[in-house]
């Protein structure tokens, strides 16, 4: 297969304003999700294409969460070094096949300056304030120094400054670097206006994963039953209010794996313990997966599309940045 080159602009905020620097990103179409067959249906998913992204620029990588525009044409992602990544997606015969017009920029703190150091810049979650919107307000969650905030990209673009959202206290009391990992906002239904945050491995006394709802009519905590050795790394809220989680198994004792589960809105109740239904689970080398960290939903050709993203941890010699898309079966 041939790698295709696209050029991006990397924008750096400095004392004299944004400075631009060219960035080349290679894209390689991913023709099949499986390694050893031509199957297109995987549990509750149907294959709709994908691409692998790479760059020789050391600033590219570490993409840990994403949001898509409603039509699936626009992508917004965050890196765990405090950078935005934005691009337009290309489709061929309804299948994801590439991207164009990528742009990167530093995320700015309340003072209008980029975050200083890994601890403050560890962005792990992004979600539109309104569902499937990347051109308005977005919520960003940070893990190492646990916090969440709003950026008004619609008003200020990448010059937007961080505006703090007060987190529930328990959200910052998990194991170091295993706290806030996924965030989203309900736009309709019984939880309309509420924000949902899920930790990576912050567990309650029963060994279940802690999750938090706040910002709406009431604030409360609940828990999510863990699947095998998987850790929840991102979430996406469907139009009907159900929640999809993407989960990764990535350790030295098991083959890398990805799972997607679905939580019914009505099962999210104060003090409850949710056992999500399984949409898909699989491991390498049978599937083309890596360190899966991001999930987003969109609409295309009458289908609900699910897009997942892997984080290469800025180690392109060992890990890949994969962007894979599926149709969610009714």
N, C-alpha and C positions, 0 to 999 in steps of 0.2 A: 504494500500500500504506500501511497505517496503522502508525505507530510505537506500540508499547505501552510503558508506563512501569512499571517495578518499582522498589521502594525497597529500598536496602541500608543496612546499618550499617557505617560506617567506624570501626574501633576504633583508638585511639591509645594506645600504652603510655606512661605518664608516671610521675612520682614517686608519684602517688597511685593508680596502677592504671589499668585501661583506661577510656578516655573514648570515648563513642559520638557519632557525628555522622551524620545522615541523608545518604544518597547516592541520587540518582535515576539509574537506568540505563534507557535506551530500547532496546527490542528490535524489530527489523524482520525478519520471516521472509524467508528466501531460498528462493524457490520452485523455482529451477532453477540448476544448476551452470553450464550453458552460456548464452551470451548470445544465440545466434542459432538455437537449435533446442530441442526437447523431449527430447533424448536422456537416457537414465538410466544407460547403461553406458559406462564410461570405462576402457579397458584392463582391469585386474584389479579394478576398483571398480564398485559400483552405488550410485547416489544415494539417500541417506536423509535429506535435509533439512538445513536450516541456519538460522542467525540472524546478523544483524549487530547488534553492541552499540555503544552510544554513550552519552556522558554529558557534561553541561556542567561537571562537576566536574573541575578540572585534575589531580586525583590519580588519576583513572581512566585506564587505558591501559597501553601498554608490556607487555602480557601476552606472555611469551616461551616458556612451556612449560606443559604441563598433564598431569594424571593423572585418570582417571575411575574411579568405582567399578565393580565387576564387572558390575552390571546396567545401567550407563550412566546411572543416575539422579543421581549426584553428581559434581560437577566441582571440582577443585582446581587453581589456576593460580598462577604467580608472575610478578611484574613486575620489570623491570630497574631499578626504583627501590626494591626491597626490600620489596614488599608482597605479602601473600597475597590471593587472590581465590577465594572459594568460593561455589557456588550449586547449586541443584537444577535439573536439566534437565526440560523438558516435551516430551512426545511426542504427536503426533496421528496416529492410524492407523500407528503404527510409525515415523513420521518426526519428526526433531528440529524443534520449532516454537517454542520459547521457553525461558525460564528463570524461576525464582522464588527467593525467599529468599537473594539474594546478600549476601555479607559480605566486607568487606575489613579487613585488619589489618597492622600492620608486622611484619616478620620481626625477631626479636630475636637479638642476638649472645650470646656466652658470658656476658657480664655482665648479661644481662636487659634491655639497652637496645637501641633500634633502631640499625641500622648508620648510621654518620655519613658522608654524602657518596656520590656516584655510584660512585666506585671500589670501595668496600666493599659497596655494596648491589646491584651488578649481577647479580641472579639470572637465570640463563639456562636452567636445567634443573631439572626436578623429576620424581621417580619414587617410587612406593611401594616400601618395603622388601620387602613381599610384593606379588605381582602384583595389579594392579587393586584396590589398597587405598588409600584416602585418610583412613582413620580410625585409623591406627596410626603406625608410624615411616615417615618419608619422607626421601629423599635430595635435597639441593639442591646444584646446582653453580653457582658464581659465576665470571664470566669475567674482568673487568678486573683484579682481584687474584685470580688463579686459585687456587681451593680448592673443596673439597666437604665437606659436613657432613650430619649426621643431625638431624632434628627429631622428637621423640616427640609427635606430635599426639594420639595415643590417650591418653596419660597426662596431658598438660598443655594440650591445645588450642593456641590461638595464643599462650599464655604459654610455650610450649616454647622452650628456648634451643638455640642452635647448638652441636653437638658435632662436632668436627673429624674428618674421615676423611683419613688421610694419602694424598696423591696420589702416583703415580709421578713422579719428577723431570722426565721428558721432557714431561709433560702441561702444564707451565708454561713451555715453551721455544719456543713458537710466536710468530708475529707479534703485536704488541700488539692487543688486542681481537679476536683471531681464534683463541683457544685453546679452552678447555673450553666446549662448546656443547650437548652431549647426554650424558645419563647414564641408566643403568638397572641393575637387579640381576636376575641369573638365579636362578630359584627351583627349577629342575629341570634334568635332563640333565647332560651331562659338565661343564658350567660352573656347576653349582648352587652358590649361595653367593658367586659372583664378581660383581664390579661391572664394568660396561663404561662407558667414557667415550670419546667421539669429539670430536676438535677440529673447529673450523670450517675453518680453512685452515692448520693446522700441518702442513707437508708434509715428507716424507722426501726422500732424495737422488734418488729416481725421480719426484718430483712427485706422489706418492700421499698421501692424507690419513692422518695418524697416528691410531691408536686404541689403547686400553690396557685390559687385563683385570687385575684384582688383587682381593685380599681372599678368594680361595678357596684351592684346593689349590696353585696357583702363579700367579705374576704374569708377564705377558709383554706385548709390544707386537706389533701387526700394522698393516697399512695397507689403505686402501680406495681403489680406483680412482675418480678424479673423473669425474663425468658433465658433459660440456660445461663451462659456466661456473658450474655449480651448487655451492653450499656446503651442507654438512649442518648443519641447525639443531636437530634433535631426533631422538630415537629412541623406539621402543616395542618391548618384547619380547613376542612372541606366546606363547600357552600351550604351543606345541610347542618353544619355545626359539629360533625364528628371530627375526631383528631387522628391524623396519621403520624406515627413515629417511625423514624429510621434509626436502626440500632446496629452497632458494630461489635463483632467479636474480633479482637486484635491483640493477641498475646503470644508469648513464647511457647505456650503449651497446646494451643489449638490452631487449626487452619483458619486464616482470616475468613470472617463470615459477615453477611448482611441480613438483617431481618426488617420487615415492615409490618407494623401492627396497627389496628384500628380501635379507637376508643369511642364508644357511643356517648353522645352528649349527656343523655339521661343517666348514665352511670357515674358521672362526675358529681359527687355529693360530699358534703363536709364529713371528714373522718372516714370516708369509705376506702375500700381497697379494690381497685379495678383490675380485672384480668382481661386485657385486650384480645380481640380476635386476631389470628395470624393471617396476614395477607400473603406473605412470602418469607421464606428463609432459605439460605443457601451459602455454600462456602467455596473458596478456591480449592482445587484448580478447576472445578466444574463450571464456574461462572466467572465472568470478567468483572471482578469486584476488587476493591482495595480497602483503604481505611475510610469507610463511608461515614460522612459527617453531616451532609446537608440534604434537605428534602423540601420540595415546593410543589404546589399544584397550580394548574392553569386549565384553560379550555381551548380545544382545537378540534375542528371537524365534528362537533357534537359530542366529543369525548372529554372526560376528565383526565387530564394528563398528570402523571406523577414524575417529577424529575429529581434524580438523586445525584449527589456530588461527593467526590472523595478528596481528602486532604493529604497532600504528599509530604506534610511536615517539613517542607523545604529540604527534602532529601530526594531529589529527582532520580538519583542513581539507584534508589531502592524502592520508591513508591511513585504512584502515578496520580495525576489529576484527571479523573474520569467524570464526564457529564453524561448520564444515561437517562433515557426517557421511556416511559411506559404509559399505556392506557389502563386506567382502573376499571376493571370489569364491574358491571352493575350488580 
